[in-house]
Amino acid sequence: MPNQHSAKNRPRRVMPFFGLSMGVSVFALSLLVILPFAMMIITTLQMDFASIVRTVLEPQVFAAIKLSLSMALLATLTNLIFGTLIAWVLVRYDFWGKSLVNALVDLPFALPTAVTGIALATLYAPNGLFGQWFSKLGMMLYGEPIKIAFTPIGIWLALVVVSFPFIVRAVQPVLAELSVEFEEAAAVMGAGRLTTFYRVILPEIAPAMLIGAGMMFARATGEYGSVIFIAGNIPMQSEILPLIIVSKLEQFDVAGATCVALFMLIISLVILFAINFAQWRLSARLGAKTN
């Protein structure tokens, strides 16, 4: 009887089968995410500490790490500005062809990355449709051609193209839910457009911008297919880290490739955790102000 009474008074869960669904989720996460990372650590630890440090600090590897991180960060900052602007236009304005523009935002997701890289290299090569005009402009201004493809600029351009949908799709729904009445109230109180943006709009969309920035940076850091065709792959100049990893695998240096990949993974995770922590703080602060 006591057991029956306690069973009747036990609060029922809204979602049934929590234990089963939680177990399946943890199993899938372990199989798809945790296990590969664990194998990377195990493979890397086959090397001694001196070999790990020596592999990471190789001049060619270190230059590739620096280039990949700097271009990924620069592409993320670029898309934070222009991606937010695109999201703003799609939400706040009605114009002819809006549905087409909205669909084109997702085009980098639909296209194979190799196709994107080949298209960009064709357009911005020295004899390409756009590249030849940059070459002529450089000759006129500096006496030497301006090169886009096969330089770090080309890497930045490819990373901007493949990662900008993340910020647009992260900010767009937040802007759609943000009432125009807040902006109108700020205007009635005498605030200018710039003040309204910084005081009213930016605090609302900042958490979404940080989420999009984290996804963009993660995508840009490990991007390979679109970059490999436009980078030029010149050691110490335009060689990206994924190419270093592939090169080590082709030389059957599995431990070295895994070591470099794990080091890059750790750096990316630290940056992503920092972004997520900042997003959490902003969301908590925004919730406190709302309450």
Secondary structure, DSSP 4 states (H G I P E B T S, - for coil): -HHHHHHHHSPPPSSS-HHHHHHHHHHHHIIIIIHHHHHHHHHHTTS-HHHHHHHHT-HHHHHHHHHHHHHHHHHHHHHHHHHHHHHHHHHH---TTHHHHHHHHTHHHHS-HHHHHHHHHHHHSTTSTTHHHHHHHHHHHTSSPPP-TTSHHHHHHHHHHHHHHHHHHHHHHHHHHS-HHHHHHHHHTT--HHHHIIIIIHHHHHHHHHHHHHHHHHHHHT--HHHHTTS---TTTT--HHHHHHHHHHTT-HHHHHHHHHHHHHHHHHHHHHHHHHHHHHHHHHHHHH-
